[in-house]
Amino acid sequence: MRTSIATVSLSGALTEKLTAAARAGFDGVEIFENDLLASPLTPEEVRARCADLGLGIDLYQPMRDIEAVPSEEFRRNLRRAEHKFRLMERLGADTVLVCSSVSPLAEDDDALAAFQLRRLAELAEGFGIRVAYEALAWGRHVSTYDHAWRIVEAADHPALGTCLDSFHILARGSDPKGIEDIPGEKIFFLQLADAPLMAMDVLQWSRHYRCFPGQGGFDVAGLVGHVMRAGYEGPLSLEVFNDVFRQAEAGPTAVDALRSLLVLQESVGLTEPPAPVVPTGIAFAELVTPDVEPLSEILEALGFARTARHRSKPVDLWQQGEARLLINTGPAARRDGTQLAAVGLESPDPAGAARRAEALLAPVLPRRRAPEDAPLDAVAAPDGTELFFCATDRPELPSWTGDFEPTAHKSPVAHESPAVHKSLVAHESPASPNSPVAGGIHRIDHLALTQPWHQFDEAALFHHSVLGLGAQESVDVADPYGLLRSRAVTNADGSVRIALGVGAAPSADEGGRAQHIALATGDIVTAARRFRDAGGRLLPIPANYYDDLAAKYELGDGELEAYRELGILYDRDADGAFRHCYTETIGRVFFELVQRDPGHRGYGAQNAPVRLAAQHVRRPVR
């Protein structure tokens, strides 16, 4: 279907908004009146700019406080409307949005409202313009879509129809099934927005917290299904008032917006893009660093060994069990310091995963590779993290591990026996998840990726729609200097877990927020001791935490003492326990050791404030 976006949904001047919408791939725009009033371009120039960009002007909006008013006031309203209709002629827009009145002058009189809207439609028809009447959720007397339709039906004029807005309908809890009773040709326009479920004044909710479909808690897809069954043939248009979007760069926001409409159309059966290919595991995490020594010390203390080196690039493979880390010391590392730059995702169909990603507007990344290197498809996540679709050591497909040549290595932990060391590091035959080494690391449990402050909702939609990962509920976490939000995305069996986090507002420190890699072990006490005894530094946790832990839970003999000694945090729910501790931070990266009971799906959120406070005290190693 035709796609459109209201200019109010994007940041910048009108010309910037139009350019962003066109580059993203929208077919049309709604021109928000304030954007036109603030533009130095004449209506004719705006019309020409849209034509040059391949954009239609699908709606001019809004016209407010028109109907059910005293006759003298309505006379003034008609004069105002005539002026706007002449402007729309110059602009090349043929549909105007009229919101239900919030004026204190408006009367609770449906017959008067219908009469005056018919008069308005008669005037509009002379200019070749249609009037789309919309019920605002906070309208003075008309606040539901079915009430607005009854007035339109009573007015009975061909140039008068209704505009349906998913926010106004769903925010009030109206049943959208009744939309199917409206003739499709009388639904002149459809505006779409999602929103998080919140208990607050509906006007404030609307003005500040709308988001794109799939990013909130509304059943927007269900509503669109009702509209389609009514016979609607107009565009799917986004009208999103959001404080974050209005400050973010317009280009990426427009791409995110169109992606939401592509996913929405797929969900209601209007299109059939390539099916999601859900990743089945984490093949590797790639760190870039300008100084490999501090990172090597931590990895060796954790029990990793450098097992291979890329044949043509300055990239080393470090491995333990099924946990693989790539350490890249190339030119990019010298610019940005130590950080998590890429993730390899095990995929049952790497080529299919790449097709899905490209169809949903994920940027496909060019990759410099030698002729003998394995072909790897990669796309960029909203935060810039590179995502590679991998088939590791599968005979039917090229494996990225074939690009690496084994290296001679020494035992990372001096007191381990050669047999134990071999089981930890042999990259030719990785250790099983149930490693025989006490305290050994089995695999990567999860990755925690800090998002740019304006891309949190975009990241959640991206990982869900492009990668097919299920999104859990958002969690708010108290940081000593603000509030953080976190939302995890996972596959069904938990072999891929990514925790997306973001601060509450932009800050100068945003670029310095750390990301981390959580490593799974079957015995965290032994793993933490081995790390500490090998020279690793664990994040100290205040004694007050353990006093509180003793009050909350009855732990086994010596368990609390061991946790206190090693800085291990503890959480428990109906599905089991979660034990975890942290290393020092290097640049923008730290590691977490995790012992997760089967069935436990959490990430220790209740312990996050303690961890964050402790990390503010301990400065990262640069």
Backbone torsions as a table, in degrees:
resi	resn	phi	psi	omega
1	MET	NA	162.3	176.8
2	ARG	-65.0	138.4	-179.8
3	THR	-116.1	145.7	-177.6
4	SER	-145.9	161.7	178.0
5	ILE	-145.9	139.5	176.4
6	ALA	-75.3	137.9	-178.7
7	THR	-63.1	-22.4	178.2
8	VAL	-66.3	-16.8	-177.9
9	SER	-78.1	-11.5	-174.3
10	LEU	-121.3	158.5	180.0
11	SER	-91.1	162.6	173.5
12	GLY	101.3	-176.7	175.5
13	ALA	-73.4	165.0	-175.9
14	LEU	-57.1	-43.0	-179.2
15	THR	-63.3	-37.5	177.0
16	GLU	-64.5	-40.5	-179.9
17	LYS	-65.2	-43.8	-179.8
18	LEU	-63.6	-42.3	179.4
19	THR	-63.3	-43.7	-179.8
20	ALA	-63.1	-42.9	-179.8
21	ALA	-63.4	-42.3	-179.2
22	ALA	-66.6	-45.2	-178.6
23	ARG	-64.4	-33.7	178.6
24	ALA	-68.4	-27.4	178.9
25	GLY	114.5	12.4	177.0
26	PHE	-68.4	151.5	177.3
27	ASP	-87.7	-27.4	-175.8
28	GLY	-156.5	177.9	179.9
29	VAL	-138.3	155.2	162.8
30	GLU	-97.0	125.4	176.4
31	ILE	-87.6	115.4	176.5
32	PHE	-80.2	131.2	-170.6
33	GLU	-53.1	-43.3	-177.7
34	ASN	-61.5	-33.1	178.2
35	ASP	-66.6	-38.2	177.7
36	LEU	-69.6	-42.5	-178.6
37	LEU	-61.0	-33.3	-177.3
38	ALA	-87.7	-3.9	-176.1
39	SER	-88.0	140.3	174.9
40	PRO	-76.0	-10.4	-179.6
41	LEU	-79.0	144.1	173.6
42	THR	-73.6	162.1	175.4
43	PRO	-54.6	-38.3	178.9
44	GLU	-64.4	-38.2	179.5
45	GLU	-70.4	-36.2	175.8
46	VAL	-64.2	-43.0	178.2
47	ARG	-59.4	-45.1	-179.9
48	ALA	-66.2	-39.9	178.8
49	ARG	-61.7	-43.8	178.5
50	CYS	-62.6	-42.3	179.5
51	ALA	-62.7	-42.3	178.3
52	ASP	-61.6	-34.0	-178.5
53	LEU	-86.1	-5.0	-178.4
54	GLY	79.2	23.1	-179.1
55	LEU	-104.8	134.7	168.0
56	GLY	-88.4	154.8	173.9
57	ILE	-99.8	100.9	-170.7
58	ASP	-84.3	-21.8	-175.3
59	LEU	-160.1	142.8	168.7
60	TYR	-113.6	132.5	-173.0
61	GLN	-157.9	157.6	-6.0
62	PRO	-107.9	158.9	169.2
63	MET	-107.8	122.2	-168.7
64	ARG	-110.9	155.5	167.5
65	ASP	52.5	53.9	-177.3
66	ILE	-94.2	-47.6	-161.0
67	GLU	-99.9	163.5	174.3
68	ALA	58.1	42.1	-179.5
69	VAL	-119.9	164.0	177.7
70	PRO	-56.7	154.4	-171.5
71	SER	-57.9	-41.3	-179.1
72	GLU	-66.0	-39.1	177.7
73	GLU	-65.9	-39.3	180.0
74	PHE	-66.3	-35.5	176.1
75	ARG	-58.6	-43.5	177.7
76	ARG	-65.6	-35.4	179.2
77	ASN	-65.2	-39.9	177.9
78	LEU	-65.2	-37.6	177.1
79	ARG	-62.5	-44.1	178.1
80	ARG	-62.5	-42.2	-178.7
81	ALA	-64.2	-40.7	-179.7
82	GLU	-61.5	-41.3	177.0
83	HIS	-60.3	-44.0	-179.1
84	LYS	-66.6	-36.2	179.6
85	PHE	-66.2	-37.6	176.5
86	ARG	-65.0	-39.1	177.2
87	LEU	-63.3	-41.6	-179.7
88	MET	-64.8	-34.0	174.2
89	GLU	-58.8	-44.9	179.2
90	ARG	-66.1	-34.7	-177.0
91	LEU	-77.5	-27.8	-177.2
92	GLY	86.6	25.6	177.7
93	ALA	-103.9	137.4	-175.6
94	ASP	-115.8	4.9	178.2
95	THR	-134.8	133.6	179.0
96	VAL	-119.3	140.5	177.3
97	LEU	-92.1	127.3	174.6
98	VAL	-116.0	117.8	180.0
99	CYS	-84.3	147.4	174.1
100	SER	-60.7	144.1	-168.9
101	SER	-68.5	142.0	169.3
102	VAL	-115.7	8.0	-177.0
103	SER	-67.4	139.7	174.6
104	PRO	-65.2	-15.4	177.9
105	LEU	-80.2	-16.8	-175.5
106	ALA	-65.9	139.6	-179.2
107	GLU	-103.8	150.0	178.1
108	ASP	-83.3	76.6	-172.0
109	ASP	-147.3	97.3	-176.6
110	ASP	-63.9	-35.8	-179.8
111	ALA	-64.0	-42.1	177.9
112	LEU	-66.0	-41.1	178.6
113	ALA	-61.0	-44.5	-179.7
114	ALA	-64.0	-42.3	179.6
115	PHE	-61.2	-47.4	-176.7
116	GLN	-71.0	-35.3	175.9
117	LEU	-67.3	-34.1	175.4
118	ARG	-64.3	-43.2	177.2
119	ARG	-59.6	-42.0	178.8
120	LEU	-62.9	-43.3	-179.5
121	ALA	-64.7	-37.6	177.3
122	GLU	-61.3	-41.9	177.6
123	LEU	-65.1	-44.7	-178.7
124	ALA	-62.8	-39.1	-177.0
125	GLU	-59.0	-33.7	178.6
126	GLY	-64.8	-20.5	178.0
127	PHE	-102.1	4.5	-177.3
128	GLY	73.1	30.1	-174.7
129	ILE	-116.6	144.3	175.2
130	ARG	-104.9	148.2	179.2
131	VAL	-109.2	121.2	177.7
132	ALA	-105.7	112.5	-175.1
133	TYR	-93.8	126.8	-174.1
134	GLU	-121.5	136.9	175.1
135	ALA	-86.1	114.2	171.8
136	LEU	-73.2	139.8	-179.6
137	ALA	-61.8	-21.3	179.0
138	TRP	-112.4	21.6	178.6
139	GLY	-57.2	148.0	-175.0
140	ARG	-62.6	-45.9	-180.0
141	HIS	-125.0	-22.6	179.9
142	VAL	-118.2	111.0	-174.4
143	SER	-132.7	3.3	179.0
144	THR	-128.2	151.5	-174.9
145	TYR	-65.0	-34.8	-178.1
146	ASP	-70.9	-33.1	175.6
147	HIS	-66.1	-44.3	178.3
148	ALA	-60.7	-40.6	179.9
149	TRP	-65.2	-39.3	179.1
150	ARG	-60.1	-38.4	178.5
151	ILE	-68.5	-43.4	177.8
152	VAL	-61.4	-43.7	-179.4
153	GLU	-62.4	-40.6	179.6
154	ALA	-68.0	-35.2	-179.8
155	ALA	-66.5	-36.5	171.0
156	ASP	52.3	64.6	176.0
157	HIS	-134.2	137.1	-176.2
158	PRO	-63.2	-23.7	-179.9
159	ALA	-91.5	6.6	179.9
160	LEU	-119.4	124.8	175.2
161	GLY	-139.8	-166.8	-178.5
162	THR	-115.8	154.2	170.8
163	CYS	-111.9	128.2	176.9
164	LEU	-101.8	132.9	-180.0
165	ASP	-124.7	120.1	-174.7
166	SER	-60.8	-35.7	-179.9
167	PHE	-64.6	-50.4	-177.1
168	HIS	-61.8	-32.2	-179.8
169	ILE	-76.8	-50.3	-172.8
170	LEU	-79.1	-29.0	179.0
171	ALA	-65.2	-29.9	178.7
172	ARG	-88.2	-3.4	-178.9
173	GLY	74.4	19.5	178.6
174	SER	-67.3	148.3	177.0
175	ASP	-81.7	114.3	-176.1
176	PRO	-75.8	-6.1	-178.3
177	LYS	-59.6	-31.2	-179.9
178	GLY	-64.3	-14.5	176.9
179	ILE	-58.3	-31.9	-177.5
180	GLU	-65.2	-15.5	177.7
181	ASP	-84.5	-8.0	179.0
182	ILE	-88.3	129.1	176.8
183	PRO	-58.7	134.9	-176.2
184	GLY	-55.8	-36.4	-178.1
185	GLU	-71.1	-13.7	178.1
186	LYS	-95.8	-3.2	170.1
187	ILE	-89.6	98.3	-174.3
188	PHE	-77.9	-26.8	-175.9
189	PHE	-158.2	150.7	179.2
190	LEU	-129.1	117.5	177.0
191	GLN	-107.8	136.5	-173.6
192	LEU	-122.7	138.4	172.5
193	ALA	-158.4	148.1	172.1
194	ASP	-106.2	177.9	175.5
195	ALA	-166.4	147.9	171.9
196	PRO	-66.0	148.1	179.2
197	LEU	-74.4	117.5	-174.9
198	MET	-139.1	149.4	174.6
199	ALA	-100.1	95.1	-178.3
200	MET	-160.4	170.2	177.1
201	ASP	-54.6	130.0	-171.8
202	VAL	-65.4	-31.5	178.2
203	LEU	-65.6	-46.4	178.4
204	GLN	-65.8	-39.0	176.3
205	TRP	-57.4	-46.2	-178.6
206	SER	-67.6	-42.5	-171.8
207	ARG	-75.5	-21.2	-171.3
208	HIS	-125.1	-19.1	-167.7
209	TYR	-124.4	7.8	175.0
210	ARG	-62.6	157.3	175.5
211	CYS	-148.3	179.2	-177.1
212	PHE	-78.6	153.0	-179.9
213	PRO	-52.2	134.8	-178.2
214	GLY	94.1	-9.1	-179.1
215	GLN	-102.9	-5.0	-178.3
216	GLY	-123.8	-152.4	-175.3
217	GLY	-112.0	3.6	-178.2
218	PHE	-84.0	151.9	174.0
219	ASP	-88.7	73.1	-178.8
220	VAL	-67.5	-38.2	179.9
221	ALA	-61.3	-41.8	178.5
222	GLY	-60.8	-42.1	178.3
223	LEU	-63.2	-44.2	-180.0
224	VAL	-61.7	-37.0	177.2
225	GLY	-58.6	-43.0	177.3
226	HIS	-63.0	-40.9	-179.4
227	VAL	-64.6	-41.2	179.3
228	MET	-65.0	-40.5	179.5
229	ARG	-68.0	-22.3	174.6
230	ALA	-73.0	-16.9	179.4
231	GLY	101.5	18.0	179.3
232	TYR	-64.4	137.3	-179.2
233	GLU	-126.8	8.7	-179.3
234	GLY	-85.0	-170.2	-177.6
235	PRO	-76.8	157.3	165.6
236	LEU	-90.5	116.2	-173.3
237	SER	-122.8	140.5	179.9
238	LEU	-98.8	126.9	171.2
239	GLU	-127.2	102.4	-171.5
240	VAL	-126.7	114.5	172.0
241	PHE	-93.6	117.3	-175.3
242	ASN	-153.5	124.0	-176.5
243	ASP	-61.0	-36.5	-178.4
244	VAL	-70.1	-46.2	-178.7
245	PHE	-60.9	-34.1	-177.3
246	ARG	-73.2	-11.5	177.1
247	GLN	-106.7	-16.6	-176.7
248	ALA	-81.9	162.7	178.7
249	GLU	-62.4	134.7	-172.4
250	ALA	-66.5	-37.4	-175.4
251	GLY	-58.8	-58.3	178.9
252	PRO	-62.0	-34.6	178.4
253	THR	-63.5	-40.8	179.2
254	ALA	-64.8	-38.4	177.3
255	VAL	-64.6	-45.2	177.1
256	ASP	-58.5	-41.3	-179.7
257	ALA	-62.2	-47.8	-179.0
258	LEU	-66.8	-37.0	176.7
259	ARG	-58.1	-40.4	-179.6
260	SER	-62.6	-36.7	178.6
261	LEU	-72.4	-35.4	177.0
262	LEU	-63.2	-43.2	178.6
263	VAL	-67.2	-38.7	179.0
264	LEU	-62.7	-45.3	179.0
265	GLN	-62.4	-37.5	176.4
266	GLU	-63.2	-42.3	-174.4
267	SER	-68.2	-24.8	178.9
268	VAL	-103.4	10.0	173.9
269	GLY	79.8	18.5	179.9
270	LEU	-83.8	-25.3	178.5
271	THR	-138.5	165.3	178.6
272	GLU	-134.2	76.1	175.2
273	PRO	-69.9	170.4	175.5
274	PRO	-52.4	139.1	-176.0
275	ALA	-67.6	151.4	176.4
276	PRO	-61.2	141.9	173.4
277	VAL	-115.2	101.5	-172.8
278	VAL	-74.9	128.2	178.8
279	PRO	-64.7	149.2	-176.1
280	THR	-108.8	0.6	179.1
281	GLY	175.4	174.0	176.1
282	ILE	-103.1	112.7	-178.2
283	ALA	-73.2	-41.5	179.4
284	PHE	-164.9	162.1	167.0
285	ALA	-122.0	134.2	-176.4
286	GLU	-110.0	125.1	176.4
287	LEU	-106.7	137.9	171.5
288	VAL	-107.2	141.1	-177.2
289	THR	-152.4	141.3	175.4
290	PRO	-83.4	-14.7	-177.2
291	ASP	-138.5	103.4	-172.8
292	VAL	-75.6	-18.9	-171.1
293	GLU	-63.2	-51.2	179.7
294	PRO	-61.5	-36.2	179.9
295	LEU	-69.2	-40.9	178.6
296	SER	-62.1	-38.8	179.9
297	GLU	-62.7	-43.2	178.9
298	ILE	-66.0	-44.8	-178.2
299	LEU	-63.6	-41.3	178.5
300	GLU	-64.5	-41.2	178.5
301	ALA	-65.0	-30.3	177.7
302	LEU	-77.3	-10.0	179.2
303	GLY	101.4	5.8	176.1
304	PHE	-78.9	156.2	172.8
305	ALA	-131.8	146.9	175.6
306	ARG	-79.2	107.5	-171.3
307	THR	-102.1	-20.1	-176.2
308	ALA	-159.3	161.9	178.0
309	ARG	-133.4	141.2	179.0
310	HIS	-62.4	139.8	-173.7
311	ARG	-67.6	-22.0	-175.7
312	SER	-133.2	-2.3	-176.9
313	LYS	-128.1	155.5	179.6
314	PRO	-78.5	63.2	-176.6
315	VAL	-129.3	125.6	178.8
316	ASP	-108.0	145.0	175.3
317	LEU	-100.8	122.3	174.0
318	TRP	-110.6	138.8	-171.5
319	GLN	-145.5	147.8	169.8
320	GLN	-155.7	123.8	-173.7
321	GLY	56.8	-131.0	177.4
322	GLU	-98.3	10.0	177.0
323	ALA	-89.8	120.1	-178.9
324	ARG	-122.6	130.9	177.8
325	LEU	-123.9	132.6	174.1
326	LEU	-102.8	131.7	179.3
327	ILE	-113.1	115.3	-173.8
328	ASN	-108.9	122.2	178.6
329	THR	-111.5	26.1	-179.5
330	GLY	-72.2	-176.0	-174.7
331	PRO	-57.2	-35.5	-177.8
332	ALA	-62.5	-32.0	-178.4
333	ALA	-65.9	-28.8	-176.7
334	ARG	-74.1	-20.7	-178.5
335	ARG	-83.2	-41.2	-166.4
336	ASP	-114.5	-1.7	-179.6
337	GLY	77.9	-176.3	-176.4
338	THR	-70.7	124.2	178.9
339	GLN	-160.4	163.0	175.8
340	LEU	-83.5	116.8	-171.2
341	ALA	-109.4	-26.9	-174.0
342	ALA	-151.9	155.5	178.6
343	VAL	-134.5	130.9	172.4
344	GLY	-94.7	124.6	-179.1
345	LEU	-108.1	122.8	174.4
346	GLU	-64.0	131.2	-176.6
347	SER	-133.8	135.1	174.8
348	PRO	-67.6	-19.1	-179.8
349	ASP	-149.9	82.4	-177.4
350	PRO	-55.9	-41.2	-179.1
351	ALA	-66.5	-39.4	177.8
352	GLY	-66.3	-37.9	177.1
353	ALA	-63.1	-39.5	179.2
354	ALA	-68.0	-38.4	177.9
355	ARG	-63.7	-41.8	177.7
356	ARG	-60.9	-46.9	-178.5
357	ALA	-60.8	-43.7	-178.9
358	GLU	-66.9	-38.9	179.6
359	ALA	-63.6	-28.0	179.3
360	LEU	-101.8	27.2	167.3
361	LEU	71.1	18.5	174.1
362	ALA	-72.5	131.5	-179.0
363	PRO	-64.7	120.5	176.3
364	VAL	-79.2	129.6	-173.7
365	LEU	-95.4	129.4	173.0
366	PRO	-68.0	145.9	-177.6
367	ARG	-130.8	124.0	175.7
368	ARG	-78.8	120.8	-179.5
369	ARG	-147.2	151.1	175.2
370	ALA	-75.0	158.2	-177.9
371	PRO	-55.6	-32.4	-177.3
372	GLU	-85.4	-6.5	-179.3
373	ASP	-71.5	149.5	177.4
374	ALA	-67.2	136.1	175.9
375	PRO	-70.6	128.1	180.0
376	LEU	-129.4	120.8	175.4
377	ASP	-80.6	136.7	-179.2
378	ALA	-139.8	144.5	174.6
379	VAL	-130.7	163.2	-179.9
380	ALA	-100.1	129.8	170.9
381	ALA	-74.8	166.1	-178.4
382	PRO	-55.8	-31.1	-179.3
383	ASP	-85.1	2.2	-179.9
384	GLY	95.1	-9.4	177.0
385	THR	-60.9	132.4	178.4
386	GLU	-83.7	131.4	179.7
387	LEU	-113.5	118.1	179.5
388	PHE	-102.8	136.2	176.5
389	PHE	-96.7	116.6	-167.0
390	CYS	-120.0	152.7	167.2
391	ALA	-127.0	96.6	-171.9
392	THR	-86.5	119.8	174.2
393	ASP	53.1	40.8	174.0
394	ARG	-105.5	126.1	-171.1
395	PRO	-62.7	-26.0	-175.8
396	GLU	-80.7	-12.1	-177.1
397	LEU	-134.3	151.6	176.5
398	PRO	-62.4	139.4	-179.7
399	SER	-109.5	137.4	178.3
400	TRP	-60.1	-26.3	-178.7
401	THR	-65.7	-21.1	177.9
402	GLY	-69.2	-13.6	177.8
403	ASP	-82.0	-5.0	-176.0
404	PHE	-110.0	140.7	178.3
405	GLU	-108.0	134.1	-177.7
406	PRO	-57.5	146.0	177.7
407	THR	-119.8	153.5	171.4
408	ALA	-72.0	141.1	-178.3
409	HIS	-144.4	156.4	176.5
410	LYS	-102.7	163.5	178.8
411	SER	-63.8	127.7	-178.6
412	PRO	-72.0	-22.1	-179.2
413	VAL	-124.8	109.9	-167.6
414	ALA	-58.5	-32.4	-173.8
415	HIS	-86.9	0.6	177.4
416	GLU	-77.1	147.2	175.4
417	SER	-73.2	156.6	178.6
418	PRO	-56.8	-38.3	-179.5
419	ALA	-64.1	-42.4	178.7
420	VAL	-64.9	-44.0	-179.5
421	HIS	-59.9	-41.5	-179.6
422	LYS	-60.3	-40.6	-179.5
423	SER	-67.6	-24.1	-179.7
424	LEU	-79.2	-37.0	-164.4
425	VAL	-116.5	-7.5	-174.4
426	ALA	-64.3	106.3	-175.4
427	HIS	-78.8	-19.3	178.3
428	GLU	-67.5	-30.7	-179.9
429	SER	-141.0	84.6	-173.5
430	PRO	-56.9	149.5	177.0
431	ALA	-63.2	150.1	178.9
432	SER	-73.0	165.5	177.4
433	PRO	-57.4	-29.4	177.2
434	ASN	-94.4	69.7	-176.6
435	SER	-61.0	137.1	178.4
436	PRO	-73.3	-10.4	-177.7
437	VAL	-79.4	125.7	177.8
438	ALA	-61.4	125.3	179.5
439	GLY	76.2	9.2	178.4
440	GLY	-71.5	155.8	178.4
441	ILE	-90.1	130.7	-177.3
442	HIS	-88.6	-48.1	-171.0
443	ARG	-165.1	179.5	171.5
444	ILE	-82.4	118.8	180.0
445	ASP	-75.1	-49.1	176.8
446	HIS	-161.3	166.0	175.3
447	LEU	-117.9	140.5	176.7
448	ALA	-115.0	115.6	-174.7
449	LEU	-115.5	119.3	177.6
450	THR	-80.3	127.5	-176.4
451	GLN	-96.0	151.2	168.0
452	PRO	-55.3	144.8	-168.8
453	TRP	-57.1	-28.1	-175.8
454	HIS	-96.7	6.6	-174.3
455	GLN	-122.4	17.5	-176.9
456	PHE	-64.6	-51.0	179.9
457	ASP	-65.3	-38.1	177.5
458	GLU	-61.1	-42.0	-178.6
459	ALA	-64.5	-41.6	179.6
460	ALA	-62.8	-44.8	179.2
461	LEU	-65.2	-41.0	-179.9
462	PHE	-59.4	-51.8	-175.5
463	HIS	-67.4	-30.9	178.5
464	HIS	-76.0	-48.8	-172.7
465	SER	-80.2	-42.3	-176.4
466	VAL	-78.7	-44.3	-175.5
467	LEU	-95.9	-14.0	179.9
468	GLY	77.9	19.5	179.7
469	LEU	-85.3	143.1	178.2
470	GLY	-80.5	138.0	-178.1
471	ALA	-98.1	130.7	174.2
472	GLN	-86.6	174.3	179.4
473	GLU	-67.4	149.3	175.4
474	SER	-69.5	147.6	178.7
475	VAL	-126.5	133.2	174.8
476	ASP	-93.9	134.1	-176.6
477	VAL	-126.0	132.3	-179.5
478	ALA	-83.4	120.8	172.1
479	ASP	-102.5	149.8	178.7
480	PRO	-56.2	-21.3	-176.3
481	TYR	-120.9	25.9	178.3
482	GLY	152.7	-173.1	-179.8
483	LEU	-111.9	131.5	177.9
484	LEU	-107.3	147.5	173.8
485	ARG	-113.3	143.2	179.0
486	SER	-136.8	141.1	176.4
487	ARG	-143.7	125.0	-177.9
488	ALA	-94.7	144.4	172.4
489	VAL	-122.8	136.8	-173.7
490	THR	-143.5	161.1	166.1
491	ASN	-89.6	179.3	-169.2
492	ALA	-64.2	-39.0	-175.4
493	ASP	-96.5	3.9	177.2
494	GLY	78.2	9.2	177.8
495	SER	-74.9	-15.6	170.7
496	VAL	-125.1	117.7	176.7
497	ARG	-133.6	125.7	177.2
498	ILE	-130.4	121.1	177.6
499	ALA	-97.4	116.5	179.7
500	LEU	-94.4	128.3	-178.4
501	GLY	-129.0	155.7	179.3
502	VAL	-156.4	147.5	172.6
503	GLY	-76.8	166.2	-174.9
504	ALA	-74.4	-21.8	-175.8
505	ALA	-156.1	160.6	178.0
506	PRO	-65.7	147.9	178.0
507	SER	-153.1	162.4	179.2
508	ALA	-64.0	-23.8	-177.5
509	ASP	-88.5	-2.5	-172.8
510	GLU	-55.2	-43.7	-178.4
511	GLY	-66.0	-16.5	-179.3
512	GLY	-94.9	-1.5	-179.8
513	ARG	-63.0	135.7	-173.9
514	ALA	-81.4	150.5	169.2
515	GLN	-111.1	163.5	179.8
516	HIS	-149.1	161.6	179.4
517	ILE	-115.2	121.8	179.3
518	ALA	-97.2	127.9	-175.0
519	LEU	-111.3	128.5	-175.3
520	ALA	-85.5	136.1	175.4
521	THR	-137.5	155.8	177.5
522	GLY	-90.8	-6.7	-178.1
523	ASP	-149.9	90.6	-172.7
524	ILE	-69.9	-31.9	-179.9
525	VAL	-63.5	-46.7	178.5
526	THR	-65.9	-41.6	-179.9
527	ALA	-62.3	-43.8	-179.8
528	ALA	-66.1	-39.7	179.1
529	ARG	-65.7	-44.2	179.2
530	ARG	-59.3	-42.8	179.3
531	PHE	-62.8	-47.4	-179.1
532	ARG	-64.5	-43.5	-178.0
533	ASP	-67.4	-22.4	178.0
534	ALA	-88.0	7.0	176.6
535	GLY	102.1	0.2	178.9
536	GLY	-74.5	151.4	-179.8
537	ARG	-111.4	119.8	178.1
538	LEU	-90.0	151.6	179.5
539	LEU	-69.3	119.8	178.9
540	PRO	-69.4	139.8	179.7
541	ILE	-115.0	135.1	-176.3
542	PRO	-60.4	147.6	179.6
543	ALA	-61.5	-29.9	-180.0
544	ASN	-58.3	-32.5	179.7
545	TYR	-61.6	-42.9	-176.0
546	TYR	-74.4	-30.1	172.6
547	ASP	-61.8	-40.9	178.8
548	ASP	-70.5	-37.5	179.3
549	LEU	-61.7	-39.1	178.6
550	ALA	-63.0	-32.7	178.9
551	ALA	-75.2	-31.4	-176.0
552	LYS	-79.1	-41.6	-170.3
553	TYR	-129.7	148.3	169.8
554	GLU	-93.2	104.7	-177.0
555	LEU	-97.8	162.1	-178.7
556	GLY	-68.2	168.3	-179.5
557	ASP	-57.8	126.3	177.0
558	GLY	78.6	-7.1	-175.6
559	GLU	-67.5	-48.4	-178.6
560	LEU	-62.8	-40.3	-179.1
561	GLU	-63.1	-40.8	178.7
562	ALA	-65.3	-41.0	178.8
563	TYR	-63.0	-43.3	-179.7
564	ARG	-62.6	-42.3	-178.3
565	GLU	-62.8	-38.7	-169.9
566	LEU	-105.4	-2.8	-178.9
567	GLY	74.7	32.3	-179.5
568	ILE	-87.9	132.8	177.7
569	LEU	-98.7	156.6	-172.3
570	TYR	-138.7	137.3	175.3
571	ASP	-141.3	153.9	-179.0
572	ARG	-151.5	142.6	172.3
573	ASP	-139.1	-167.4	-176.1
574	ALA	-63.3	-20.8	-177.0
575	ASP	-95.5	-0.6	177.8
576	GLY	131.5	-168.1	-174.0
577	ALA	-107.3	158.9	178.6
578	PHE	-136.8	117.8	-179.1
579	ARG	-116.8	137.6	-177.0
580	HIS	-157.6	152.1	175.1
581	CYS	-146.9	169.9	-168.2
582	TYR	-132.2	149.4	172.4
583	THR	-89.2	174.3	171.0
584	GLU	-65.0	163.6	-179.2
585	THR	-97.2	133.4	174.8
586	ILE	-115.8	115.3	-175.3
587	GLY	62.5	-110.6	179.2
588	ARG	-116.5	21.4	-173.7
589	VAL	-133.0	139.0	167.2
590	PHE	-140.4	169.0	-178.5
591	PHE	-115.3	150.9	177.7
592	GLU	-124.9	131.5	170.7
593	LEU	-93.5	133.2	-172.6
594	VAL	-130.9	131.6	167.4
595	GLN	-119.4	110.5	-172.9
596	ARG	-112.0	125.1	173.2
597	ASP	-67.7	147.0	177.1
598	PRO	-55.8	134.7	178.9
599	GLY	93.0	-19.5	180.0
600	HIS	-75.4	125.2	-174.0
601	ARG	-107.0	-0.8	-174.4
602	GLY	-86.4	-176.9	-177.1
603	TYR	-133.4	18.9	-179.9
604	GLY	71.8	38.6	-175.1
605	ALA	-60.2	-35.2	-178.4
606	GLN	-67.6	-18.2	177.8
607	ASN	-92.0	-9.8	-175.1
608	ALA	-58.6	-41.7	178.8
609	PRO	-59.1	-36.8	179.0
610	VAL	-67.5	-44.6	179.2
611	ARG	-62.5	-45.2	-178.5
612	LEU	-62.7	-41.9	178.6
613	ALA	-63.5	-40.9	179.6
614	ALA	-65.5	-37.3	179.9
615	GLN	-70.7	-29.2	176.2
616	HIS	-66.2	-29.9	179.5
617	VAL	-74.8	-37.1	-176.9
618	ARG	-94.9	113.9	179.9
619	ARG	-71.1	140.9	178.6
620	PRO	-63.6	151.4	171.1
621	VAL	-81.1	125.5	-176.5
622	ARG	-89.0	NA	NA
